[in-house]
Amino acid sequence: MGRKRMTWKQGASLSIGDRTMPLEADQTADVSYDHPLIGSTIEVSCIAGGTLKDLRGKKAQVLGVIARFGQDVGYKVDVDGVTRHGSTKDFFLDRCVVEDAQPPTATSAALREGLSHWGQQRDYWHTDTSGLEALCFDLASVTPRAAVEAHGWGWQFSVPAPMPGEFGVVVCPAALHENFWTTTAMVYPYRAIVEEERLPNEGAVLSMPFIDDHWARVFSWTYAVATKMAAEGFPWEQAARGIKARATATAQVLVPLVSRTLQRALDVRYEVTGERPYVSAVSAGFSVVRLKAGTVGLTEPPTDRRPYTVMSISPSVAKDPEYLEQCVIHECVHIAVASEGGDPHGPLFIEVSEKMGLKPEHRD
């Protein structure tokens, strides 16, 4: 029985099909040497991998074109006298061949998803930074770490990715006009083409510490943008002082109060039912950007994006310590009761509220 000749095959295309159904190409049988691109000079893409990773940015001469089902799926090239094979995504030709030349990274995809509704134009009153704070709230739901830059045209956040040399960049052009300001948000991935290349703000990004608490991130980034944009001519000096004051009051007054009250609420729940529900970390802040009109408190349970609870308390209630305590009790009882459906102010909520000292007028 004669020896059967085995042909080595390589997955050569992500441009048609996808990762769940890759196409294979025979590097001998599927290479065409009669193609208009033969002899052309192309560039190794900044996202090229495998044996082409160290050749990113270099010029390559097309020796052959790999085709499957009538589609160009890869190229045989010469780079510095060495033959290489790669998929079409590994090379940049021109926009008529590769239109989406910069696929997203995992970080940029997460940022784009988390900020998806910011892709449309948003308008706000010229002295009001609530839109900026709401944007930073959504950003804080995606990453605990970001560096802030501001310019005459707006601001941007640079977010480090797990892979070395990769970042997610959120660009927010902002225009001040009449008595309004307008912004939107664009996200793009940044990859260093060569190891020596650096993102302009990379030093600031890498030195930016993780901020564990959600509201602490929101206040930090909002204040940084507001102060920088005030220097660029936006009327945000007073708003920036207000952000700093709320951040201080949150850390010194609200957070300790929530911690004490939540522990009491959990103890009362245990006394009433014999159960002590698991409670993730809770981030509390004095802010109205998450509150519906006419409300002074809100508790948002953990989500897939935020594995912790977020509590918002209107700064207006801080003027009355007793009223503030009542609002915090109300929200902490919600966390302790951990309603999974039905009336959130049902019998268990009422019983725990009574034992906690929540007045009847504050139970709805």
C-alpha positions as CSV (number, residue, x, y, z in Angstrom):
1,M,0.0,0.0,0.0
2,G,1.6,3.2,-1.1
3,R,2.0,6.2,1.1
4,K,-0.8,8.8,0.9
5,R,0.4,12.3,0.3
6,M,-0.9,14.6,3.1
7,T,-1.5,18.3,2.3
8,W,-1.1,20.8,5.1
9,K,-4.1,23.2,5.4
10,Q,-4.4,26.5,7.2
11,G,-7.5,28.4,8.3
12,A,-7.0,31.5,6.1
13,S,-10.0,33.7,6.3
14,L,-12.1,35.6,8.8
15,S,-13.4,37.9,6.1
16,I,-16.0,35.4,5.0
17,G,-17.4,32.9,7.4
18,D,-16.5,33.6,11.0
19,R,-14.7,32.0,13.9
20,T,-17.5,29.5,14.5
21,M,-17.3,28.3,10.9
22,P,-13.8,29.1,9.5
23,L,-12.8,28.3,6.0
24,E,-9.7,26.2,5.2
25,A,-7.4,26.8,2.4
26,D,-4.8,24.5,0.8
27,Q,-1.7,26.5,0.5
28,T,-0.7,24.5,-2.6
29,A,-3.9,23.8,-4.5
30,D,-5.8,26.9,-3.6
31,V,-3.1,29.5,-4.4
32,S,-3.7,31.3,-7.7
33,Y,-0.7,32.8,-9.5
34,D,-2.9,34.4,-12.2
35,H,-4.4,37.3,-10.4
36,P,-4.3,41.1,-10.9
37,L,-2.8,41.5,-7.4
38,I,0.3,39.4,-8.2
39,G,3.4,41.6,-7.9
40,S,1.5,44.3,-6.0
41,T,2.9,45.8,-2.8
42,I,0.7,45.6,0.2
43,E,1.2,46.3,3.9
44,V,1.1,43.9,6.8
45,S,-1.8,45.0,9.0
46,C,-1.5,46.3,12.5
47,I,-3.8,43.4,13.6
48,A,-1.8,40.6,11.9
49,G,-1.0,37.6,14.1
50,G,0.9,34.4,14.0
51,T,4.2,34.5,12.0
52,L,3.2,38.0,10.7
53,K,2.9,39.6,14.2
54,D,6.5,40.8,14.3
55,L,6.1,42.1,10.7
56,R,3.3,44.6,11.3
57,G,3.6,47.7,9.3
58,K,6.1,46.2,6.8
59,K,5.6,46.2,3.0
60,A,5.0,42.8,1.4
61,Q,4.9,41.7,-2.2
62,V,2.0,39.5,-3.3
63,L,3.3,36.2,-4.7
64,G,-0.1,34.4,-4.9
65,V,-3.7,34.8,-3.9
66,I,-5.6,32.1,-1.9
67,A,-9.1,31.8,-3.1
68,R,-12.1,29.7,-1.9
69,F,-15.5,29.5,-3.6
70,G,-14.5,32.4,-5.9
71,Q,-13.5,34.7,-3.0
72,D,-10.1,36.0,-2.1
73,V,-9.4,34.7,1.4
74,G,-5.7,35.1,1.9
75,Y,-2.3,35.9,0.3
76,K,1.1,34.3,-0.2
77,V,3.6,37.2,0.2
78,D,7.2,38.0,0.3
79,V,8.3,40.0,3.3
80,D,12.0,40.9,3.5
81,G,12.9,37.9,1.4
82,V,10.8,35.4,3.4
83,T,7.6,33.8,2.2
84,R,4.6,34.1,4.5
85,H,0.9,33.2,4.2
86,G,-2.0,35.1,5.8
87,S,-5.7,35.9,5.6
88,T,-7.0,39.0,3.9
89,K,-7.4,40.6,7.4
90,D,-3.7,40.3,7.9
91,F,-3.0,42.8,5.1
92,F,-4.1,46.3,4.2
93,L,-4.7,46.9,0.5
94,D,-7.2,49.7,0.1
95,R,-10.7,50.5,1.1
96,C,-12.3,48.7,-1.8
97,V,-10.8,45.4,-0.6
98,V,-10.7,45.8,3.2
99,E,-13.3,48.3,4.3
100,D,-13.3,47.6,8.1
101,A,-9.5,47.7,8.6
102,Q,-9.6,48.1,12.4
103,P,-11.7,45.3,14.0
104,P,-12.7,46.0,17.7
105,T,-10.8,44.7,20.6
106,A,-12.6,43.1,23.6
107,T,-12.2,46.4,25.5
108,S,-13.4,48.6,22.7
109,A,-16.4,46.3,22.1
110,A,-17.4,46.5,25.8
111,L,-17.0,50.2,25.8
112,R,-19.1,50.5,22.6
113,E,-21.8,48.4,24.0
114,G,-21.9,50.2,27.4
115,L,-22.0,53.6,25.7
116,S,-24.2,52.6,22.7
117,H,-26.9,55.1,23.4
118,W,-24.3,57.9,23.5
119,G,-23.7,57.5,19.8
120,Q,-26.5,60.0,19.1
121,Q,-26.3,63.7,19.7
122,R,-27.2,64.9,23.2
123,D,-28.0,68.5,24.2
124,Y,-27.8,70.0,27.7
125,W,-28.2,73.4,29.3
126,H,-24.9,75.3,29.1
127,T,-24.1,75.3,32.9
128,D,-25.5,71.8,33.5
129,T,-23.0,68.9,33.8
130,S,-25.6,66.2,34.5
131,G,-25.1,64.8,31.0
132,L,-21.4,64.5,31.6
133,E,-22.1,62.8,34.9
134,A,-24.5,60.3,33.2
135,L,-21.9,59.5,30.6
136,C,-19.3,58.9,33.3
137,F,-21.8,56.7,35.1
138,D,-22.1,54.4,32.1
139,L,-18.4,54.4,31.6
140,A,-17.9,53.4,35.2
141,S,-20.2,50.5,34.6
142,V,-17.6,49.2,32.0
143,T,-14.2,49.9,33.5
144,P,-12.7,50.8,36.9
145,R,-9.8,52.6,35.2
146,A,-9.5,55.5,32.7
147,A,-7.4,58.5,32.0
148,V,-9.0,61.8,31.1
149,E,-7.9,64.3,28.5
150,A,-9.6,67.6,27.5
151,H,-9.1,69.8,24.5
152,G,-10.8,72.7,22.9
153,W,-12.9,70.3,20.9
154,G,-14.0,68.1,23.8
155,W,-12.6,65.3,25.9
156,Q,-11.6,61.7,25.7
157,F,-11.1,58.7,28.0
158,S,-8.3,56.2,27.5
159,V,-9.0,52.7,28.9
160,P,-6.2,50.1,29.2
161,A,-7.0,46.6,27.8
162,P,-5.7,43.3,29.1
163,M,-3.4,42.8,26.1
164,P,-0.1,44.9,26.2
165,G,-0.2,47.8,23.8
166,E,-4.0,47.8,23.5
167,F,-6.4,50.5,24.6
168,G,-10.0,51.5,24.2
169,V,-10.5,55.2,23.5
170,V,-13.7,57.1,24.0
171,V,-13.8,60.4,22.1
172,C,-16.5,62.9,23.1
173,P,-16.5,66.0,20.9
174,A,-18.4,68.8,22.6
175,A,-19.7,72.1,21.2
176,L,-20.9,75.1,23.3
177,H,-23.5,77.1,21.4
178,E,-26.2,79.6,22.4
179,N,-27.2,78.5,25.9
180,F,-26.5,74.8,25.3
181,W,-23.8,72.3,24.9
182,T,-23.9,69.3,22.6
183,T,-21.9,66.1,22.7
184,T,-21.7,62.5,21.4
185,A,-19.4,59.6,22.0
186,M,-17.2,57.6,19.6
187,V,-15.2,54.5,20.5
188,Y,-12.2,53.0,18.7
189,P,-9.5,50.5,19.6
190,Y,-5.9,51.4,19.7
191,R,-3.2,48.8,19.0
192,A,0.5,49.6,18.9
193,I,1.8,48.6,15.5
194,V,5.3,48.2,16.8
195,E,6.4,47.6,20.4
196,E,8.1,51.0,20.6
197,E,4.9,52.9,19.6
198,R,2.9,54.4,22.4
199,L,-0.5,55.9,22.8
200,P,0.0,59.7,23.4
201,N,-1.6,59.5,26.8
202,E,-0.4,56.0,27.7
203,G,1.8,57.1,30.6
204,A,-1.3,58.8,32.3
205,V,-3.4,55.7,31.6
206,L,-1.0,53.2,33.0
207,S,-0.4,55.4,36.1
208,M,-4.1,55.8,36.7
209,P,-5.1,53.6,39.7
210,F,-8.1,51.3,39.9
211,I,-11.0,53.0,41.6
212,D,-12.9,50.3,43.3
213,D,-16.1,52.2,44.1
214,H,-18.5,53.0,41.3
215,W,-19.6,56.4,42.4
216,A,-16.0,57.4,43.3
217,R,-15.2,56.7,39.7
218,V,-18.1,58.8,38.4
219,F,-17.2,61.8,40.6
220,S,-13.5,61.5,39.8
221,W,-13.9,61.5,36.0
222,T,-16.8,64.0,36.0
223,Y,-14.8,66.5,38.1
224,A,-11.7,66.0,35.9
225,V,-13.5,66.7,32.7
226,A,-15.5,69.6,34.2
227,T,-12.4,71.4,35.5
228,K,-10.5,70.8,32.3
229,M,-13.4,72.0,30.1
230,A,-13.9,75.1,32.3
231,A,-10.3,76.0,31.4
232,E,-11.3,75.7,27.8
233,G,-14.2,78.2,28.2
234,F,-17.2,76.0,29.3
235,P,-19.2,77.7,32.1
236,W,-18.6,74.8,34.4
237,E,-16.7,76.3,37.3
238,Q,-19.6,76.2,39.7
239,A,-20.7,72.8,38.6
240,A,-17.2,71.4,39.2
241,R,-17.3,72.8,42.8
242,G,-20.7,71.1,43.3
243,I,-19.3,67.8,42.0
244,K,-16.4,68.0,44.4
245,A,-18.7,68.9,47.3
246,R,-21.0,65.9,46.6
247,A,-18.1,63.5,46.3
248,T,-16.9,64.7,49.7
249,A,-20.3,64.5,51.3
250,T,-20.8,61.0,49.8
251,A,-17.5,59.7,51.3
252,Q,-17.9,61.4,54.7
253,V,-21.7,61.2,55.3
254,L,-23.5,58.9,53.0
255,V,-21.2,55.9,52.7
256,P,-20.8,55.4,56.5
257,L,-24.6,55.9,57.0
258,V,-25.5,53.3,54.3
259,S,-23.0,50.8,55.8
260,R,-24.5,51.1,59.3
261,T,-28.1,51.1,58.1
262,L,-27.7,48.1,55.7
263,Q,-26.1,46.0,58.4
264,R,-29.1,46.8,60.7
265,A,-31.5,46.0,57.9
266,L,-29.9,42.6,57.2
267,D,-30.0,41.8,61.0
268,V,-33.7,42.6,61.1
269,R,-34.4,40.6,58.0
270,Y,-32.7,37.6,59.8
271,E,-34.8,38.2,62.9
272,V,-38.0,38.2,60.9
273,T,-37.4,35.3,58.4
274,G,-34.3,33.5,59.7
275,E,-32.7,34.2,56.3
276,R,-29.8,36.5,55.5
277,P,-29.6,37.2,51.8
278,Y,-26.2,37.5,50.1
279,V,-25.5,41.2,49.4
280,S,-22.8,42.2,46.9
281,A,-20.9,45.4,47.4
282,V,-23.0,48.6,47.5
283,S,-21.9,51.9,46.0
284,A,-23.8,54.9,47.2
285,G,-23.7,58.5,45.9
286,F,-25.4,61.8,46.2
287,S,-26.6,62.3,42.6
288,V,-29.8,62.9,40.7
289,V,-28.7,61.6,37.2
290,R,-30.3,58.1,37.8
291,L,-33.4,59.4,39.6
292,K,-36.8,59.8,38.0
293,A,-38.6,63.1,38.4
294,G,-40.2,63.4,41.8
295,T,-38.1,60.7,43.5
296,V,-35.2,61.1,46.0
297,G,-33.8,57.6,46.1
298,L,-33.1,54.6,43.9
299,T,-31.4,51.2,44.4
300,E,-30.2,49.4,41.3
301,P,-29.4,45.7,41.8
302,P,-26.3,44.0,40.3
303,T,-26.3,43.4,36.5
304,D,-24.1,41.4,34.2
305,R,-22.0,44.6,33.6
306,R,-22.1,45.8,37.2
307,P,-21.6,43.0,39.7
308,Y,-22.6,45.2,42.6
309,T,-25.5,47.4,43.8
310,V,-25.7,51.1,43.1
311,M,-27.6,53.5,45.3
312,S,-28.5,57.0,44.3
313,I,-29.7,59.6,46.9
314,S,-30.8,63.1,45.9
315,P,-28.4,65.7,47.4
316,S,-31.5,67.8,48.4
317,V,-32.3,65.3,51.2
318,A,-28.9,65.9,52.9
319,K,-30.2,69.2,54.1
320,D,-32.3,67.4,56.7
321,P,-30.4,64.6,58.6
322,E,-33.6,62.9,59.7
323,Y,-35.1,62.9,56.2
324,L,-31.7,61.6,54.9
325,E,-31.8,58.7,57.4
326,Q,-35.3,57.8,56.4
327,C,-34.4,57.7,52.7
328,V,-31.4,55.5,53.4
329,I,-33.4,53.2,55.6
330,H,-36.0,52.8,52.8
331,E,-33.3,51.9,50.2
332,C,-31.4,49.6,52.6
333,V,-34.7,47.7,53.4
334,H,-35.1,47.1,49.7
335,I,-31.7,45.6,49.6
336,A,-32.3,43.4,52.7
337,V,-35.7,42.2,51.5
338,A,-34.2,41.4,48.1
339,S,-37.6,41.2,46.3
340,E,-37.5,38.9,43.3
341,G,-40.9,40.0,41.9
342,G,-44.3,41.3,42.9
343,D,-44.9,44.3,45.0
344,P,-41.5,45.7,46.2
345,H,-43.3,47.3,49.1
346,G,-45.1,44.1,50.2
347,P,-45.7,42.6,53.6
348,L,-42.0,41.7,54.3
349,F,-40.9,45.2,53.3
350,I,-43.5,46.7,55.6
351,E,-42.5,44.4,58.6
352,V,-38.8,45.1,58.2
353,S,-39.5,48.8,57.8
354,E,-41.5,49.0,61.0
355,K,-38.7,47.4,63.0
356,M,-36.2,49.7,61.3
357,G,-38.2,52.8,62.3
358,L,-39.2,53.8,58.8
359,K,-42.2,56.1,59.0
360,P,-45.3,55.1,57.1
361,E,-45.2,58.2,54.8
362,H,-41.7,57.1,53.6
363,R,-42.7,53.5,52.7
364,D,-43.7,53.9,49.1
